[in-house]
Amino acid sequence: MALLGSSSPLTPRWMKLTFYLTHRIFLLSSSRFFIWLITS
C-alpha cells in the first residue's frame, strides 16, 4: 500500500484501469457462468 502513487504519477491511473478491466472481466465471466449454470 505504501507504493501507491510514490513511484510515478501514472501509477494510480494504471492501477485504476487494471482494477476496472479485471472487475469487468470478472463480472462478464461470472454472469456468463451463472447463465450457463441456469440453462444447463
ABEGO torsion letter per residue (X at the ends): XAABGAABAAAAAAAAAAAAAAAAAAAAAAAAAAAAAAAX
